[in-house]
Amino acid sequence: MSLVPVLAADDLAAGSAVRIIVEDREVCIARTEDGTVHAIDDVCTHGEVSLAEGDVLGCTVECWLHGSAFDLRNGEPTTPPAFEPVEVYACEERDGQIFVDVAG
């Protein structure tokens, strides 16, 4: 695993998401209300817009364009109109930083 630091942990509030570029990939970093951090592809598989601009609700992020929601834990769509999952990346929070591995 090749974790790289991408964001200061304090820059990501609970219930929010941000878009970052990691090794030429658009990644949505989201923190759920319980403080857990997740990393997924930032592009909705239906509307092809940024998921980081949507709402973090429970363990999902909802696309602002058509309302598709994606499970942050496995990338699976939980509501239509999206039917294709998004990629999920390993991430962790330590030493005041959020780290992501997009290499797989």
C-alpha positions in Angstrom: 0.0 0.0 0.0 1.3 3.5 -0.9 -0.5 6.0 1.3 0.3 9.6 0.5 -0.7 12.7 2.6 -3.4 14.7 0.9 -5.1 16.9 3.5 -4.8 18.3 7.0 -7.3 16.4 9.1 -8.6 19.7 10.6 -9.5 20.9 7.1 -12.3 18.3 6.8 -15.3 18.8 9.1 -17.7 16.0 10.1 -20.5 15.7 7.5 -18.4 17.3 4.7 -16.5 16.3 1.6 -13.7 17.9 -0.5 -12.3 17.2 -4.0 -8.6 16.6 -4.3 -6.3 15.4 -7.1 -4.1 12.5 -6.2 -1.8 11.1 -8.9 -4.0 12.6 -11.7 -7.2 11.1 -10.1 -10.1 13.1 -8.9 -10.9 11.9 -5.4 -13.7 12.7 -3.0 -12.5 12.7 0.6 -15.5 12.6 3.0 -15.9 12.6 6.8 -19.1 11.1 8.2 -20.8 12.6 11.2 -19.1 9.9 13.4 -15.7 11.2 12.2 -14.8 8.3 9.9 -12.8 9.3 6.8 -13.5 7.7 3.4 -12.0 8.2 -0.1 -13.9 7.4 -3.4 -13.7 8.5 -7.0 -15.1 12.1 -7.2 -17.1 11.6 -10.4 -20.7 10.4 -10.3 -21.1 7.4 -12.5 -24.5 8.7 -13.8 -24.2 12.5 -14.0 -20.4 12.8 -14.3 -20.2 15.7 -11.8 -18.2 16.1 -8.6 -19.5 14.0 -5.7 -17.7 16.3 -3.2 -20.1 19.0 -4.1 -23.0 16.8 -2.8 -24.2 16.1 0.8 -22.7 13.6 3.1 -25.6 11.7 4.7 -24.8 8.9 7.1 -22.3 6.6 5.3 -23.3 8.0 1.8 -22.5 10.9 -0.4 -25.4 12.2 -2.5 -24.8 13.6 -6.0 -26.2 17.1 -6.2 -27.3 16.8 -9.8 -29.8 13.9 -9.8 -29.7 12.6 -6.2 -27.9 9.3 -6.7 -26.2 8.3 -3.4 -23.1 6.2 -3.1 -22.0 4.2 -0.1 -18.7 5.6 1.1 -17.6 2.2 2.4 -17.9 0.2 -0.8 -18.7 2.7 -3.6 -22.1 1.0 -4.4 -24.9 3.2 -5.5 -27.7 3.1 -2.9 -30.3 5.2 -4.9 -31.0 5.6 -8.6 -30.5 6.8 -11.2 -26.8 5.6 -10.8 -26.3 1.9 -11.1 -22.5 1.7 -11.5 -20.3 1.9 -8.4 -17.4 4.3 -7.9 -13.9 3.2 -7.0 -13.1 3.2 -3.3 -9.6 4.0 -2.1 -7.8 3.0 1.1 -7.4 6.0 3.5 -6.4 6.7 7.0 -6.1 9.5 9.4 -3.0 9.9 11.6 -0.6 12.5 12.9 -3.0 15.3 11.9 -3.1 14.2 8.3 -5.4 12.3 5.9 -3.6 9.8 3.7 -5.0 8.1 0.6 -3.7 5.2 -1.6 -5.0 5.4 -5.2 -2.5 2.9 -6.5 -4.5 0.0 -5.1 
